[in-house]
Amino acid sequence: MSGIGVESPPARGSTLPSGAQHVIEHGRHRAVIVEVGGGIRTLVLDAIDVLDGFAEDERASSGRGQVLQPWPNRLRDGRYTFDGETYQVALNEPVHGNAIHGLVRWAGWTAAEHEPDRIVMVHVLHPQPGYPTTLGIRIEYVLGDRGLTVKTTATNLGAEACPFGAGAHPWLTVGTPTVDHATLRLPAARAIWCDERGIPIRTGPVDGTELDFRVARPIGTVAIDNGFADLERDVDGVARVRLDGPERGYDVWLDRSFGYVMVSTGDVLPDVARRAIAIEPMTCPPNAFQTGEAVIRLEPGETFTGTWGIAPH
């Protein structure tokens, strides 16, 4: 295991596809946070790989570990209206004619604070075609006895209000060739079904459907690529999605700021193909910038804060 700090090559702006590599450690826990996108490349809890991540000489594929802001998931045709103005962003999922996962996944982030078990990554998203104002974004990653905690803070630094949503994209593995025999508990009463473009077409109760995982059960052959809402929460307002394999298990937990979770077994993604399962905290559902559902309005100077994490059990 390497020492605390920046893995080789140490210089910021290196030629690695994901830029500088920042290591944090706590006991048998270890994570590597990257400069490009400010996300998580690898996560080890209790000396066991938790994420289906990516190698140092690769770039993130299929959203692996990425920060999804200022919106998560898909935006149909890359077009939306806010305060009477219509905006168009680039279609970075051209095969489906969508804009996907926001504007910061491939941006350079800076390590503003770095301690042995903690790092703060920051990025300023400046106004650009399709997005009207300036966001100051801060992601704090902390490793502790109970695993990884991720705190997101986004502040409107501009002179006008802006729409905002946040998400994260970990792909979890239980160390088996597929997740078919993994057990999933997903405490959500409502699911979102999408069309072939990944755009919601209906929302309804999970009762009586193959997407009802409120009682833990094996995933089996169910192909999941759905958003979920109406999450059961504990007295502290925390929702927990539980994933168990033959020798390891984790909770992906999210506070009240994240009212939705996207779950995918990656059946149509050749680099995933059910080897892992995405459990993605989201503040809003897919296509929210068009529908307005759960979109956060940030006035000048206002700040969003939300926290999620991954804990072994």
Phi and psi in degrees as a GROMACS rama.xvg file:
@    title "Ramachandran Plot"
@    xaxis  label "Phi"
@    yaxis  label "Psi"
@TYPE xy
-75.7562  165.418  SER-2
-74.05  170.611  GLY-3
-67.8568  141.644  ILE-4
131.118  -144.769  GLY-5
-102.772  124.497  VAL-6
-71.1608  164.376  GLU-7
-66.3301  148.002  SER-8
-75.1524  142.467  PRO-9
-75.2585  -19.872  PRO-10
-72.29  134.293  ALA-11
-62.9704  144.09  ARG-12
82.377  22.0963  GLY-13
-63.5704  172.478  SER-14
-87.4158  2.87574  THR-15
-61.573  142.605  LEU-16
-55.1873  -33.1468  PRO-17
-103.729  14.6329  SER-18
73.2104  -154.725  GLY-19
-62.7443  145.586  ALA-20
-111.144  120.328  GLN-21
-112.115  122.99  HIS-22
-101.551  135.865  VAL-23
-126.817  147.628  ILE-24
-143.797  148.385  GLU-25
-151.529  108.2  HIS-26
57.6814  -122.835  GLY-27
-92.9691  13.1656  ARG-28
-100.419  144.638  HIS-29
-154.48  140.806  ARG-30
-140.007  149.419  ALA-31
-117.435  120.278  VAL-32
-107.226  137.577  ILE-33
-110.871  155.797  VAL-34
-68.4205  -42.7551  GLU-35
-79.8428  111.021  VAL-36
88.0593  -14.4045  GLY-37
65.8814  21.5826  GLY-38
-101.44  -169.44  GLY-39
-101.783  119.441  ILE-40
-85.1855  -44.9937  ARG-41
-140.258  152.179  THR-42
-142.046  124.266  LEU-43
-118.889  124.207  VAL-44
-120.528  128.741  LEU-45
53.4843  40.6956  ASP-46
66.5464  18.2259  ALA-47
-123.301  134.377  ILE-48
-63.9568  128.214  ASP-49
-98.6898  -37.8633  VAL-50
-101.649  145.991  LEU-51
-83.8718  81.9187  ASP-52
-90.6974  -144.198  GLY-53
-145.418  157.224  PHE-54
-77.7207  163.972  ALA-55
-60.0791  -31.9513  GLU-56
-96.2038  16.1743  ASP-57
-117.691  163.118  GLU-58
-99.9359  159.599  ARG-59
-63.6543  132.473  ALA-60
-118.399  152.729  SER-61
53.1683  33.153  SER-62
77.6588  10.5064  GLY-63
-50.4632  114.515  ARG-64
68.0866  11.5188  GLY-65
-85.6695  158.081  GLN-66
-89.4786  128.053  VAL-67
-110.939  94.4062  LEU-68
-149.437  149.36  GLN-69
-89.0964  17.1394  PRO-70
-151.19  147.709  TRP-71
-96.0701  158.523  PRO-72
65.8032  -150.456  ASN-73
-101.182  150.703  ARG-74
-127.563  111.189  LEU-75
-60.5138  127.8  ARG-76
62.533  5.57672  ASP-77
63.7516  24.5938  GLY-78
-126.255  140.931  ARG-79
-156.293  164.512  TYR-80
-120.931  134.493  THR-81
-142.612  125.953  PHE-82
51.641  41.6281  ASP-83
81.5986  -5.133  GLY-84
-103.72  138.658  GLU-85
-99.2688  132.892  THR-86
-120.794  149.14  TYR-87
-128.813  122.024  GLN-88
-108.457  164.412  VAL-89
-64.0587  146.169  ALA-90
-91.1057  93.0941  LEU-91
-92.7515  8.94414  ASN-92
-125.533  68.4021  GLU-93
-63.3288  -29.1915  PRO-94
-61.2555  -27.1518  VAL-95
-112.625  1.30342  HIS-96
68.2948  34.6244  GLY-97
-119.291  159.069  ASN-98
-99.9196  136.626  ALA-99
-131.918  133.513  ILE-100
65.183  27.6877  HIS-101
82.8262  -155.719  GLY-102
-126.666  7.7663  LEU-103
-120.5  4.87924  VAL-104
-65.1712  -30.4805  ARG-105
-114.315  11.963  TRP-106
-83.1042  157.843  ALA-107
-82.0387  130.998  GLY-108
-112.464  155.712  TRP-109
-114.039  137.868  THR-110
-81.6825  99.7213  ALA-111
-80.2843  -30.8646  ALA-112
-140.15  140.806  GLU-113
-149.19  113.66  HIS-114
-119.378  170.643  GLU-115
-53.022  -39.3319  PRO-116
-114.967  14.0091  ASP-117
-153.404  142.753  ARG-118
-145.091  145.55  ILE-119
-117.91  119.356  VAL-120
-102.354  135.79  MET-121
-129.053  151.613  VAL-122
-153.169  141.728  HIS-123
-106.558  118.084  VAL-124
-92.8531  108.556  LEU-125
-84.0329  158.531  HIS-126
-55.8393  144.408  PRO-127
-156.369  168.416  GLN-128
-55.0819  122.317  PRO-129
100.371  -12.6356  GLY-130
-142.023  127.103  TYR-131
-87.9427  -12.3272  PRO-132
-143.825  -175.88  THR-133
-103.409  129.776  THR-134
-113.744  133.933  LEU-135
-100.868  117.89  GLY-136
-115.312  135.327  ILE-137
-133.493  123.842  ARG-138
-118.915  120.574  ILE-139
-105.82  122.682  GLU-140
-107.908  127.025  TYR-141
-132.311  130.938  VAL-142
-101.895  131.421  LEU-143
-140.722  -170.48  GLY-144
-57.2357  -32.3333  ASP-145
-99.4169  19.7068  ARG-146
105.084  -144.218  GLY-147
-103.157  133.06  LEU-148
-119.379  132.786  THR-149
-123.103  118.614  VAL-150
-113.288  123.458  LYS-151
-104.746  131.799  THR-152
-129.82  128.931  THR-153
-132.606  127.448  ALA-154
-121.62  133.319  THR-155
-75.7259  108.094  ASN-156
-94.3379  0.795979  LEU-157
-92.6902  -173.51  GLY-158
-98.709  -3.88947  ALA-159
-126.918  156.246  GLU-160
-65.6529  155.67  ALA-161
-143.822  154.206  CYS-162
-82.0683  150.563  PRO-163
-150.601  143.879  PHE-164
-149.868  157.683  GLY-165
-137.771  152.226  ALA-166
-162.056  172.78  GLY-167
-142.579  158.032  ALA-168
-133.614  60.8666  HIS-169
-78.4222  136.652  PRO-170
-102.007  116.848  TRP-171
-98.8333  144.32  LEU-172
-123.503  148.241  THR-173
-110.794  15.1115  VAL-174
82.68  10.6874  GLY-175
-109.485  160.621  THR-176
-57.4322  -33.9654  PRO-177
-137.747  170.512  THR-178
-92.5211  9.55406  VAL-179
-57.2569  -37.4164  ASP-180
-95.5084  1.28846  HIS-181
-72.2155  151.688  ALA-182
-103.225  132.128  THR-183
-119.437  132.387  LEU-184
-119.745  116.68  ARG-185
-124.031  100.53  LEU-186
-81.5398  63.7919  PRO-187
-123.924  130.993  ALA-188
-88.1894  -15.7572  ALA-189
-133.28  140.073  ARG-190
-120.382  159.179  ALA-191
-117.473  122.82  ILE-192
-102.129  140.225  TRP-193
-120.128  163.493  CYS-194
-84.3155  -171.707  ASP-195
-68.2013  -13.5276  GLU-196
-91.8274  -2.91364  ARG-197
82.6087  18.779  GLY-198
-102.618  131.086  ILE-199
-57.1313  136.403  PRO-200
-117.441  -22.2745  ILE-201
-161.442  155.993  ARG-202
-128.884  138.484  THR-203
-163.65  174.154  GLY-204
-66.6287  148.975  PRO-205
-80.7564  -12.3305  VAL-206
-49.0307  127.048  ASP-207
76.9681  7.8487  GLY-208
-112.775  166.415  THR-209
-72.613  -4.71824  GLU-210
-95.375  8.27951  LEU-211
-85.5719  98.8192  ASP-212
-114.775  27.9877  PHE-213
-65.7951  -29.86  ARG-214
-103.51  128.02  VAL-215
-55.4718  134.034  ALA-216
-156.914  160.623  ARG-217
-61.4505  144.802  PRO-218
-66.5951  -36.403  ILE-219
63.0491  -138.651  GLY-220
-97.1317  8.31896  THR-221
-63.7687  125.718  VAL-222
-89.4585  112.956  ALA-223
-108.642  128.426  ILE-224
-154.956  65.6737  ASP-225
-135.922  150.753  ASN-226
-87.2202  155.293  GLY-227
-136.141  147.633  PHE-228
-143.229  -175.384  ALA-229
53.278  60.3156  ASP-230
-82.4913  135.085  LEU-231
-70.4521  133.921  GLU-232
-129.181  156.138  ARG-233
-84.7465  -174.507  ASP-234
-64.535  -20.1556  VAL-235
-91.0173  3.32179  ASP-236
82.5007  14.9378  GLY-237
-98.2961  131.495  VAL-238
-100.935  143.204  ALA-239
-129.426  122.227  ARG-240
-97.8444  124.272  VAL-241
-108.055  131.424  ARG-242
-126.224  126.531  LEU-243
-128.152  134.804  ASP-244
-114.93  -171.224  GLY-245
-64.8203  -29.351  PRO-246
-130.483  1.9686  GLU-247
-153.656  156.127  ARG-248
-156.185  152.944  GLY-249
-142.093  154.54  TYR-250
-109.574  130.114  ASP-251
-98.5589  114.941  VAL-252
-113.352  151.586  TRP-253
-146.36  139.645  LEU-254
-81.7354  -176.71  ASP-255
-65.7522  -18.0873  ARG-256
-63.6725  -26.941  SER-257
-102.419  99.621  PHE-258
-89.1247  -5.27966  GLY-259
-134.994  157.434  TYR-260
-140.079  134.847  VAL-261
-99.6031  133.842  MET-262
-126.408  132.011  VAL-263
-143.797  135.782  SER-264
-93.7799  3.3711  THR-265
62.679  32.3892  GLY-266
-60.2261  -35.5485  ASP-267
-92.9417  3.15537  VAL-268
-103.799  111.607  LEU-269
-58.4831  -28.8862  PRO-270
-83.0433  -3.64727  ASP-271
-116.535  -65.2676  VAL-272
47.1074  50.1658  ALA-273
69.9597  9.64389  ARG-274
-71.1478  -24.5516  ARG-275
-144.341  172.02  ALA-276
-131.64  129.848  ILE-277
-84.8338  129.887  ALA-278
-126.274  100.76  ILE-279
-112.146  108.332  GLU-280
-62.5314  136.033  PRO-281
-141.146  145.462  MET-282
-84.4326  -16.768  THR-283
-149.487  162.822  CYS-284
-81.1877  173.187  PRO-285
-56.4206  147.087  PRO-286
64.0039  23.6634  ASN-287
-65.7118  -33.15  ALA-288
-62.8904  -25.0209  PHE-289
-84.6887  -43.5946  GLN-290
-83.4599  -23.8539  THR-291
83.7884  -3.39924  GLY-292
-66.6493  118.608  GLU-293
61.4536  17.9243  ALA-294
-70.9165  133.919  VAL-295
-87.5479  129.292  ILE-296
-97.0993  114.587  ARG-297
-101.763  113.522  LEU-298
-76.9099  161.767  GLU-299
-51.5549  128.307  PRO-300
86.5214  -12.1022  GLY-301
-77.9136  153.442  GLU-302
-128.846  137.427  THR-303
-100.302  140.251  PHE-304
-135.809  133.08  THR-305
-147.992  150.06  GLY-306
-134.142  138.302  THR-307
-143.672  174.651  TRP-308
-171.726  177.121  GLY-309
-128.574  125.508  ILE-310
-128.101  134.072  ALA-311
-75.8001  156.666  PRO-312
